[in-house]
């Protein structure tokens, strides 16, 4: 029998299918930001653990073209752009949440 963690690990890979690891990490980074403080593109580029500026910029472009991200211009300074999760990303994270809850409930029933 497969453990709940093993099931989650396998199933989450199916949900992430087609997204390179760096792009996954960028989405998770954006998801983890405080909603009250919008994230700028420059904020994500400054995350040294995600790669070089050019690599991150290419990944952001790929995510935006694939419908995972959306950009909003900053009204006070048109050069600056805010970045947020598009509905496609929100849907992906909701499916991951449901999977995690299901696996967690499965683990609790196995332990009981």
Buried (B, 14 or more C-beta within 10 A) or exposed (E): EEEBEEBBEEBBEEBBEEBEEBBBBBBEBBEEBEEEEEBBBEBBBEEEEBBEEEEBBBBBEBBBEBEBBBEEEEEEEEEEBBBBBBEEBEEBBEBBEEBBEBBEEBBEEEEE
